[in-house]
Amino acid sequence: MIKLPALTRDQVRAIDQIAISEYGIPGIVLMENAGSRAAALIHELSPSGPIEILCGGGNNAGDGYVIARHLQLMGRTVSMTCVVPVSQLHGDASINASTAERSHIPIRTINTAAVPPEIPKLNIETVSVVDALLGTGTRGPLRGCYRALVETANTHPGIRFAIDIPTGLDCNTGVASNPTFIADHTITFVAEKVGFKKNNADQFIGVVHEVGIGVPRRLLEDFKSMLSRQRSDES
């Protein structure tokens, strides 16, 4: 496996775009690889019992729907609490959400119109809570139902898993909003993120697991060489 240095949000996005545009790998295939491999880790690290997945509205949520489907295939009892209705999702996330819905995975959607947001309680018997709310592109403080849902998750006694990055943590700076999802495990894709080593981010990321998403070896080698040249030029 090619070991990349920690990546910024723009570098993460660049790897995805190169895999799609230059190597012909559809984004939905990358999402499937990410979600299935994350599900295997969650299954391995979670004790027996139900698992709850929290989803937002972007690609991080798409990963969450893939994770739910694969956990169901592994025989786990899985349910989802979602900020954005399935009907309002777009692209690859929409496809995977529709598949999860047709697979009869329980999906409940938060009433975001309520003030304050009506955040459902998480089942006390849930053994693991999975954060697939917001991904590496997110910046700034959490608001509304995202804020309330993270606060709820942080008080739950189950094991907490963050997908790619804990919601509320800045990918580049490591600055944590108040609140930020406090993960016991962070399952991050392709490589660690530069923010993981900054501003006491270790208080939120827990144990970090790097997971590949099927990006070709040559792409990773070329990208690693490019980063090395850039850092030599900057020094």
Backbone as CSV, one residue per row, in Angstrom:
resi,resn,N_x,N_y,N_z,CA_x,CA_y,CA_z,C_x,C_y,C_z
1,MET,0.844,-1.200,0.000,0.000,0.000,0.000,0.877,1.247,0.000
2,ILE,0.556,2.220,-0.860,1.290,3.473,-0.917,0.861,4.353,0.253
3,LYS,1.847,4.801,1.036,1.559,5.646,2.187,1.731,7.103,1.788
4,LEU,0.633,7.839,1.753,0.676,9.258,1.430,0.852,10.080,2.695
5,PRO,1.462,11.259,2.584,1.463,12.173,3.729,0.051,12.682,3.983
6,ALA,-0.134,13.341,5.110,-1.440,13.911,5.423,-1.845,14.912,4.340
7,LEU,-3.138,14.945,4.039,-3.658,15.720,2.915,-4.549,16.870,3.374
8,THR,-4.564,17.928,2.564,-5.509,19.028,2.747,-6.827,18.671,2.055
9,ARG,-7.855,19.488,2.280,-9.139,19.230,1.631,-9.021,19.339,0.115
10,ASP,-8.204,20.292,-0.369,-8.047,20.429,-1.817,-7.316,19.232,-2.423
11,GLN,-6.357,18.689,-1.701,-5.628,17.515,-2.195,-6.516,16.272,-2.206
12,VAL,-7.359,16.139,-1.209,-8.327,15.040,-1.190,-9.240,15.129,-2.408
13,ARG,-9.739,16.331,-2.667,-10.634,16.544,-3.809,-9.903,16.269,-5.123
14,ALA,-8.631,16.643,-5.196,-7.854,16.437,-6.418,-7.671,14.951,-6.720
15,ILE,-7.406,14.162,-5.703,-7.239,12.718,-5.921,-8.528,12.113,-6.455
16,ASP,-9.649,12.484,-5.873,-10.936,11.979,-6.367,-11.148,12.366,-7.828
17,GLN,-10.872,13.622,-8.151,-11.125,14.107,-9.507,-10.200,13.446,-10.528
18,ILE,-8.944,13.218,-10.150,-8.013,12.532,-11.064,-8.464,11.091,-11.285
19,ALA,-8.891,10.424,-10.218,-9.364,9.040,-10.352,-10.560,8.969,-11.292
20,ILE,-11.428,9.963,-11.213,-12.642,9.975,-12.036,-12.334,10.383,-13.478
21,SER,-11.620,11.501,-13.639,-11.456,12.076,-14.977,-10.347,11.426,-15.782
22,GLU,-9.242,11.026,-15.119,-8.098,10.493,-15.853,-8.037,8.971,-15.854
23,TYR,-8.612,8.344,-14.836,-8.557,6.882,-14.746,-9.913,6.229,-15.012
24,GLY,-10.952,7.040,-15.176,-12.245,6.511,-15.568,-13.002,5.748,-14.496
25,ILE,-12.674,6.015,-13.236,-13.384,5.340,-12.147,-14.584,6.205,-11.744
26,PRO,-15.811,5.732,-11.903,-16.973,6.544,-11.511,-16.944,6.874,-10.021
27,GLY,-17.429,8.053,-9.691,-17.461,8.455,-8.291,-18.233,7.495,-7.419
28,ILE,-19.278,6.891,-7.981,-20.080,5.975,-7.174,-19.305,4.708,-6.825
29,VAL,-18.326,4.340,-7.666,-17.467,3.196,-7.350,-16.536,3.540,-6.191
30,LEU,-15.969,4.741,-6.208,-15.123,5.176,-5.093,-15.927,5.213,-3.791
31,MET,-17.176,5.685,-3.877,-18.036,5.739,-2.695,-18.347,4.335,-2.184
32,GLU,-18.612,3.423,-3.099,-18.887,2.034,-2.714,-17.684,1.415,-2.016
33,ASN,-16.500,1.638,-2.568,-15.290,1.093,-1.955,-15.074,1.674,-0.562
34,ALA,-15.234,2.988,-0.437,-15.043,3.641,0.854,-16.030,3.105,1.886
35,GLY,-17.305,3.073,1.512,-18.329,2.659,2.464,-18.236,1.203,2.857
36,SER,-17.933,0.336,1.899,-17.872,-1.097,2.216,-16.701,-1.398,3.136
37,ARG,-15.572,-0.738,2.908,-14.404,-0.987,3.756,-14.573,-0.374,5.142
38,ALA,-15.238,0.774,5.210,-15.544,1.357,6.514,-16.504,0.462,7.290
39,ALA,-17.495,-0.091,6.606,-18.461,-0.983,7.260,-17.774,-2.196,7.854
40,ALA,-16.799,-2.756,7.147,-16.088,-3.920,7.648,-15.362,-3.597,8.955
41,LEU,-14.769,-2.403,9.032,-14.082,-2.000,10.259,-15.067,-1.779,11.401
42,ILE,-16.174,-1.116,11.101,-17.186,-0.867,12.139,-17.727,-2.186,12.671
43,HIS,-17.991,-3.119,11.771,-18.482,-4.436,12.175,-17.466,-5.142,13.074
44,GLU,-16.204,-5.025,12.716,-15.145,-5.680,13.480,-14.977,-5.078,14.868
45,LEU,-15.108,-3.759,14.976,-14.811,-3.066,16.226,-16.028,-2.878,17.131
46,SER,-17.226,-3.130,16.610,-18.443,-2.936,17.399,-18.868,-4.239,18.060
47,PRO,-19.260,-4.180,19.325,-19.845,-5.373,19.956,-21.198,-5.683,19.327
48,SER,-21.762,-6.816,19.662,-23.075,-7.173,19.117,-24.115,-6.169,19.604
49,GLY,-25.039,-5.832,18.724,-26.074,-4.879,19.073,-26.328,-3.925,17.920
50,PRO,-27.350,-3.081,18.042,-27.729,-2.177,16.952,-26.727,-1.054,16.733
51,ILE,-26.672,-0.583,15.485,-25.774,0.503,15.085,-26.610,1.609,14.448
52,GLU,-26.340,2.846,14.841,-27.053,4.017,14.319,-26.092,4.855,13.477
53,ILE,-26.534,5.233,12.277,-25.729,6.051,11.382,-26.399,7.400,11.208
54,LEU,-25.628,8.476,11.423,-26.128,9.841,11.279,-25.654,10.383,9.939
55,CYS,-26.572,10.899,9.124,-26.237,11.328,7.763,-26.661,12.764,7.506
56,GLY,-25.815,13.464,6.730,-26.148,14.799,6.268,-26.694,14.743,4.854
57,GLY,-26.137,15.598,3.967,-26.707,15.659,2.636,-25.715,15.581,1.492
58,GLY,-24.431,15.331,1.778,-23.425,15.300,0.722,-22.827,13.917,0.535
59,ASN,-21.599,13.890,0.017,-20.949,12.611,-0.245,-20.620,11.847,1.031
60,ASN,-20.364,12.570,2.130,-20.133,11.890,3.402,-21.373,11.099,3.799
61,ALA,-22.547,11.676,3.560,-23.797,10.955,3.802,-23.923,9.769,2.864
62,GLY,-23.501,9.954,1.596,-23.521,8.831,0.658,-22.718,7.666,1.176
63,ASP,-21.544,7.950,1.745,-20.745,6.895,2.380,-21.556,6.215,3.479
64,GLY,-22.296,7.021,4.244,-23.095,6.465,5.333,-24.147,5.494,4.850
65,TYR,-24.799,5.805,3.728,-25.811,4.893,3.189,-25.178,3.586,2.693
66,VAL,-23.989,3.689,2.115,-23.275,2.463,1.706,-22.917,1.635,2.937
67,ILE,-22.423,2.305,3.970,-22.075,1.608,5.210,-23.282,0.875,5.776
68,ALA,-24.432,1.543,5.786,-25.650,0.925,6.320,-25.999,-0.349,5.560
69,ARG,-25.921,-0.273,4.244,-26.266,-1.446,3.429,-25.322,-2.619,3.692
70,HIS,-24.040,-2.324,3.811,-23.075,-3.408,4.042,-23.177,-3.965,5.460
71,LEU,-23.454,-3.114,6.430,-23.668,-3.627,7.785,-24.897,-4.533,7.835
72,GLN,-25.938,-4.150,7.108,-27.119,-5.002,7.029,-26.760,-6.355,6.424
73,LEU,-25.936,-6.357,5.385,-25.498,-7.607,4.761,-24.699,-8.474,5.733
74,MET,-24.001,-7.828,6.660,-23.208,-8.553,7.652,-24.060,-9.066,8.817
75,GLY,-25.355,-8.808,8.740,-26.248,-9.301,9.779,-26.460,-8.350,10.933
76,ARG,-25.965,-7.095,10.795,-26.146,-6.141,11.872,-27.524,-5.480,11.791
77,THR,-28.060,-5.113,12.953,-29.254,-4.283,13.015,-28.811,-2.841,12.886
78,VAL,-29.236,-2.180,11.812,-28.758,-0.833,11.543,-29.936,0.081,11.238
79,SER,-29.851,1.320,11.715,-30.862,2.330,11.422,-30.152,3.649,11.173
80,MET,-30.906,4.608,10.609,-30.302,5.866,10.203,-31.130,7.051,10.672
81,THR,-30.436,8.106,11.104,-31.062,9.391,11.406,-30.455,10.406,10.454
82,CYS,-31.283,11.066,9.648,-30.785,11.870,8.532,-31.305,13.301,8.593
83,VAL,-30.439,14.227,8.240,-30.800,15.640,8.207,-31.561,15.973,6.928
84,VAL,-31.168,15.359,5.821,-31.744,15.667,4.512,-32.586,14.483,4.033
85,PRO,-33.842,14.709,3.625,-34.663,13.609,3.113,-34.025,12.970,1.884
86,VAL,-34.264,11.688,1.716,-33.714,10.959,0.573,-34.103,11.641,-0.737
87,SER,-35.314,12.145,-0.811,-35.808,12.757,-2.045,-35.072,14.040,-2.419
88,GLN,-34.349,14.643,-1.478,-33.654,15.908,-1.740,-32.156,15.737,-1.964
89,LEU,-31.671,14.506,-1.923,-30.253,14.257,-2.167,-29.959,14.293,-3.657
90,HIS,-28.679,14.423,-3.990,-28.276,14.506,-5.389,-27.097,13.565,-5.658
91,GLY,-26.930,13.215,-6.925,-25.757,12.475,-7.366,-25.612,11.106,-6.740
92,ASP,-24.365,10.749,-6.442,-24.061,9.415,-5.916,-24.720,9.178,-4.562
93,ALA,-24.807,10.226,-3.743,-25.472,10.079,-2.446,-26.937,9.702,-2.625
94,SER,-27.597,10.316,-3.595,-29.001,10.018,-3.864,-29.192,8.562,-4.279
95,ILE,-28.308,8.071,-5.126,-28.408,6.682,-5.591,-28.276,5.714,-4.425
96,ASN,-27.282,5.940,-3.580,-27.066,5.013,-2.467,-28.144,5.141,-1.395
97,ALA,-28.666,6.347,-1.205,-29.762,6.513,-0.254,-31.006,5.788,-0.737
98,SER,-31.295,5.878,-2.032,-32.450,5.187,-2.599,-32.302,3.676,-2.450
99,THR,-31.087,3.183,-2.657,-30.841,1.747,-2.494,-31.049,1.321,-1.048
100,ALA,-30.563,2.121,-0.111,-30.756,1.799,1.306,-32.230,1.793,1.670
101,GLU,-32.973,2.748,1.137,-34.410,2.836,1.400,-35.126,1.598,0.862
102,ARG,-34.771,1.178,-0.343,-35.385,-0.004,-0.937,-34.954,-1.289,-0.234
103,SER,-33.843,-1.213,0.488,-33.364,-2.373,1.250,-34.051,-2.478,2.607
104,HIS,-35.006,-1.571,2.853,-35.787,-1.550,4.100,-34.917,-1.275,5.321
105,ILE,-33.882,-0.457,5.125,-33.127,0.042,6.267,-33.937,1.185,6.879
106,PRO,-34.229,1.133,8.169,-35.023,2.209,8.780,-34.317,3.562,8.675
107,ILE,-35.004,4.536,8.089,-34.456,5.879,7.905,-35.454,6.885,8.476
108,ARG,-35.035,7.646,9.457,-35.890,8.714,9.983,-35.218,10.049,9.686
109,THR,-36.037,11.020,9.267,-35.521,12.323,8.869,-35.907,13.369,9.904
110,ILE,-34.946,14.192,10.279,-35.181,15.247,11.266,-36.079,16.335,10.682
111,ASN,-36.971,16.835,11.499,-37.807,17.976,11.115,-36.985,19.248,11.279
112,THR,-36.334,19.670,10.186,-35.452,20.833,10.256,-36.212,22.151,10.317
113,ALA,-37.504,22.111,10.041,-38.295,23.344,10.068,-38.634,23.775,11.498
114,ALA,-38.553,22.839,12.415,-38.890,23.160,13.801,-37.801,24.031,14.431
115,VAL,-38.201,24.932,15.330,-37.259,25.779,16.058,-37.537,25.645,17.552
116,PRO,-36.615,25.046,18.344,-35.360,24.432,17.877,-35.640,23.140,17.113
117,PRO,-34.641,22.602,16.377,-34.857,21.364,15.616,-35.301,20.222,16.524
118,GLU,-36.209,19.404,16.007,-36.689,18.253,16.774,-35.722,17.091,16.559
119,ILE,-34.802,16.908,17.489,-33.781,15.871,17.377,-34.264,14.622,18.098
120,PRO,-34.460,13.533,17.379,-34.919,12.311,18.043,-33.840,11.735,18.944
121,LYS,-34.265,11.122,20.004,-33.310,10.471,20.908,-32.743,9.230,20.239
122,LEU,-31.475,8.956,20.497,-30.853,7.749,19.985,-31.179,6.590,20.922
123,ASN,-31.411,5.444,20.344,-31.718,4.248,21.117,-30.601,3.974,22.115
124,ILE,-30.925,3.880,23.376,-29.925,3.655,24.418,-29.217,2.319,24.241
125,GLU,-29.857,1.382,23.528,-29.242,0.076,23.301,-28.282,0.069,22.110
126,THR,-28.209,1.171,21.394,-27.281,1.276,20.268,-25.848,1.134,20.773
127,VAL,-25.093,0.234,20.151,-23.718,-0.018,20.611,-22.721,0.902,19.937
128,SER,-23.048,1.402,18.735,-22.136,2.282,18.009,-22.926,3.355,17.270
129,VAL,-22.395,4.575,17.290,-22.970,5.695,16.559,-21.960,6.123,15.498
130,VAL,-22.412,6.200,14.253,-21.531,6.502,13.129,-21.839,7.901,12.608
131,ASP,-20.817,8.754,12.560,-20.951,10.130,12.101,-20.631,10.217,10.612
132,ALA,-21.688,10.297,9.780,-21.537,10.548,8.345,-22.299,11.823,7.994
133,LEU,-22.129,12.842,8.835,-22.889,14.079,8.686,-22.245,15.038,7.689
134,LEU,-21.008,15.435,7.976,-20.310,16.412,7.138,-18.886,15.930,6.892
135,GLY,-18.362,16.218,5.720,-17.052,15.711,5.346,-15.943,16.739,5.445
136,THR,-14.877,16.524,4.665,-13.672,17.341,4.758,-13.868,18.762,4.233
137,GLY,-14.899,18.997,3.439,-15.108,20.326,2.872,-15.729,21.320,3.831
138,THR,-16.170,20.861,4.978,-16.901,21.721,5.912,-15.962,22.658,6.667
139,ARG,-16.405,23.906,6.831,-15.646,24.891,7.595,-16.597,25.651,8.510
140,GLY,-16.076,26.172,9.606,-16.861,27.040,10.471,-17.711,26.277,11.468
141,PRO,-18.406,27.013,12.321,-19.186,26.402,13.397,-20.403,25.648,12.882
142,LEU,-20.796,24.628,13.628,-22.007,23.877,13.299,-23.232,24.678,13.724
143,ARG,-24.299,24.514,12.937,-25.531,25.238,13.241,-26.727,24.298,13.183
144,GLY,-27.818,24.758,13.759,-29.102,24.088,13.640,-29.074,22.631,14.048
145,CYS,-29.659,21.804,13.179,-29.809,20.399,13.526,-28.466,19.669,13.542
146,TYR,-27.482,20.140,12.769,-26.164,19.507,12.818,-25.556,19.676,14.208
147,ARG,-25.645,20.880,14.709,-25.135,21.155,16.047,-25.858,20.291,17.092
148,ALA,-27.178,20.287,17.020,-27.964,19.545,18.005,-27.719,18.041,17.916
149,LEU,-27.563,17.530,16.692,-27.358,16.093,16.525,-25.985,15.662,17.041
150,VAL,-24.966,16.484,16.816,-23.629,16.182,17.351,-23.655,16.216,18.878
151,GLU,-24.342,17.182,19.453,-24.454,17.242,20.917,-25.121,15.979,21.449
152,THR,-26.160,15.534,20.776,-26.856,14.312,21.192,-25.940,13.097,21.083
153,ALA,-25.219,12.996,19.971,-24.328,11.851,19.762,-23.224,11.808,20.808
154,ASN,-22.702,12.969,21.183,-21.587,13.008,22.131,-21.974,12.575,23.537
155,THR,-23.258,12.589,23.839,-23.704,12.143,25.164,-24.098,10.670,25.178
156,HIS,-24.076,10.030,24.012,-24.486,8.631,23.936,-23.347,7.723,24.415
157,PRO,-23.680,6.657,25.163,-22.621,5.798,25.727,-21.974,4.842,24.733
158,GLY,-22.511,4.724,23.522,-21.959,3.776,22.559,-20.617,4.234,21.992
159,ILE,-19.950,3.335,21.266,-18.706,3.663,20.567,-19.036,4.621,19.431
160,ARG,-18.224,5.654,19.278,-18.471,6.654,18.240,-17.442,6.542,17.120
161,PHE,-17.941,6.421,15.888,-17.101,6.335,14.690,-17.333,7.570,13.824
162,ALA,-16.260,8.233,13.420,-16.352,9.322,12.444,-15.928,8.798,11.084
163,ILE,-16.668,9.171,10.057,-16.339,8.768,8.689,-15.567,9.892,8.000
164,ASP,-14.332,9.622,7.693,-13.344,10.506,7.062,-12.822,11.557,8.022
165,ILE,-13.727,12.282,8.696,-13.320,13.309,9.656,-14.483,13.562,10.610
166,PRO,-14.217,13.817,11.896,-15.333,14.130,12.793,-16.036,15.413,12.366
167,THR,-17.350,15.393,12.380,-18.131,16.574,12.037,-17.816,17.709,13.008
168,GLY,-17.453,18.862,12.437,-17.097,20.029,13.247,-15.616,20.297,13.286
169,LEU,-14.782,19.346,12.842,-13.331,19.520,12.833,-12.889,20.006,11.461
170,ASP,-12.081,21.062,11.423,-11.604,21.598,10.156,-10.480,20.724,9.609
171,CYS,-10.630,20.299,8.367,-9.686,19.372,7.747,-8.275,19.947,7.671
172,ASN,-8.156,21.234,7.420,-6.840,21.844,7.221,-6.195,22.352,8.496
173,THR,-7.008,22.948,9.373,-6.446,23.620,10.547,-6.533,22.804,11.823
174,GLY,-7.418,21.806,11.852,-7.630,21.049,13.077,-8.437,21.796,14.118
175,VAL,-8.944,22.978,13.753,-9.769,23.749,14.692,-11.115,23.059,14.851
176,ALA,-11.521,22.866,16.090,-12.790,22.190,16.381,-13.851,23.215,16.728
177,SER,-15.008,23.091,16.082,-16.132,23.947,16.441,-16.706,23.475,17.765
178,ASN,-17.589,24.266,18.316,-18.255,23.886,19.562,-19.749,23.726,19.278
179,PRO,-20.220,22.451,19.149,-19.511,21.207,19.456,-18.829,20.613,18.223
180,THR,-18.015,19.600,18.464,-17.457,18.736,17.423,-17.678,17.298,17.851
181,PHE,-17.979,16.446,16.893,-18.192,15.026,17.181,-16.917,14.446,17.807
182,ILE,-17.067,13.807,18.954,-15.922,13.217,19.657,-15.864,11.732,19.317
183,ALA,-14.957,11.380,18.432,-14.877,10.008,17.928,-13.948,9.146,18.787
184,ASP,-14.340,7.900,18.958,-13.419,6.897,19.493,-12.536,6.358,18.374
185,HIS,-13.107,6.324,17.165,-12.381,5.875,15.979,-12.741,6.794,14.814
186,THR,-11.733,7.194,14.043,-11.964,7.918,12.791,-11.494,7.045,11.640
187,ILE,-12.416,6.726,10.750,-12.086,5.930,9.566,-11.913,6.918,8.416
188,THR,-10.668,7.197,8.072,-10.377,8.241,7.092,-9.918,7.622,5.781
189,PHE,-10.269,8.258,4.677,-10.068,7.668,3.354,-8.796,8.182,2.688
190,VAL,-8.070,7.280,2.094,-6.848,7.502,1.307,-5.658,7.835,2.203
191,ALA,-5.783,8.854,3.051,-4.681,9.262,3.931,-5.241,10.092,5.075
192,GLU,-4.421,10.274,6.115,-4.816,11.175,7.192,-4.951,12.593,6.639
193,LYS,-5.641,13.435,7.395,-5.823,14.815,7.001,-4.888,15.708,7.830
194,VAL,-4.395,16.799,7.237,-3.374,17.600,7.908,-3.872,18.148,9.248
195,GLY,-5.166,18.396,9.353,-5.708,18.936,10.587,-5.662,17.985,11.763
196,PHE,-5.448,16.697,11.495,-5.423,15.716,12.585,-4.277,15.969,13.563
197,LYS,-3.228,16.652,13.105,-2.044,16.879,13.941,-1.973,18.305,14.470
198,LYS,-3.069,19.053,14.375,-3.039,20.458,14.766,-4.120,20.764,15.806
199,ASN,-3.844,21.793,16.621,-4.861,22.392,17.498,-5.619,21.383,18.353
200,ASN,-4.905,20.426,18.905,-5.515,19.445,19.816,-6.622,18.629,19.168
201,ALA,-6.505,18.406,17.862,-7.509,17.600,17.167,-7.550,16.174,17.686
202,ASP,-6.441,15.731,18.317,-6.413,14.358,18.834,-7.478,14.126,19.898
203,GLN,-8.027,15.180,20.456,-9.109,15.038,21.437,-10.415,14.585,20.779
204,PHE,-10.483,14.688,19.448,-11.728,14.410,18.733,-11.632,13.238,17.761
205,ILE,-10.430,12.880,17.326,-10.319,11.872,16.269,-10.195,10.446,16.795
206,GLY,-9.768,10.263,18.046,-9.608,8.907,18.578,-8.541,8.140,17.813
207,VAL,-8.765,6.846,17.629,-7.852,6.002,16.863,-8.151,6.198,15.379
208,VAL,-7.125,6.499,14.605,-7.310,6.759,13.178,-7.008,5.502,12.364
209,HIS,-7.924,5.165,11.476,-7.765,4.016,10.579,-7.773,4.542,9.139
210,GLU,-6.699,4.352,8.406,-6.658,4.744,6.996,-7.248,3.631,6.140
211,VAL,-8.167,3.995,5.270,-8.864,3.026,4.426,-8.718,3.433,2.964
212,GLY,-8.304,2.506,2.124,-8.219,2.773,0.693,-9.592,2.764,0.052
213,ILE,-9.697,3.455,-1.093,-10.988,3.510,-1.804,-10.856,2.994,-3.237
214,GLY,-9.781,2.257,-3.498,-9.619,1.679,-4.834,-8.956,2.601,-5.834
215,VAL,-8.312,3.679,-5.339,-7.574,4.574,-6.233,-6.359,3.820,-6.780
216,PRO,-6.082,3.887,-8.087,-4.979,3.121,-8.669,-3.624,3.448,-8.045
217,ARG,-2.782,2.437,-7.965,-1.453,2.602,-7.379,-0.646,3.686,-8.102
218,ARG,-0.732,3.704,-9.428,0.045,4.690,-10.182,-0.376,6.103,-9.825
219,LEU,-1.673,6.343,-9.655,-2.142,7.664,-9.262,-1.533,8.066,-7.919
220,LEU,-1.547,7.151,-6.967,-1.006,7.450,-5.644,0.494,7.720,-5.709
221,GLU,1.212,6.931,-6.508,2.658,7.143,-6.650,2.949,8.514,-7.262
222,ASP,2.210,8.850,-8.322,2.420,10.139,-8.974,2.066,11.297,-8.050
223,PHE,0.985,11.140,-7.299,0.552,12.210,-6.392,1.569,12.385,-5.262
224,LYS,2.088,11.279,-4.748,3.095,11.352,-3.688,4.354,12.043,-4.193
225,SER,4.775,11.726,-5.411,5.956,12.374,-5.992,5.722,13.868,-6.182
226,MET,4.526,14.245,-6.633,4.198,15.652,-6.819,4.260,16.411,-5.502
227,LEU,3.703,15.811,-4.423,3.731,16.458,-3.117,5.166,16.616,-2.620
228,SER,5.985,15.606,-2.879,7.388,15.666,-2.460,8.123,16.796,-3.178
229,ARG,7.868,16.963,-4.476,8.506,18.039,-5.233,8.053,19.406,-4.728
230,GLN,6.759,19.526,-4.439,6.233,20.786,-3.943,6.890,21.171,-2.625
231,ARG,7.064,20.198,-1.752,7.656,20.492,-0.450,9.140,20.799,-0.557
232,SER,9.804,20.205,-1.542,11.212,20.530,-1.770,11.357,21.949,-2.289
233,ASP,10.424,22.350,-3.175,10.461,23.706,-3.711,10.182,24.770,-2.642
234,GLU,9.342,24.400,-1.662,8.964,25.334,-0.623,10.034,25.475,0.459
235,SER,10.914,24.471,0.576,11.929,24.483,1.646,13.186,25.259,1.230
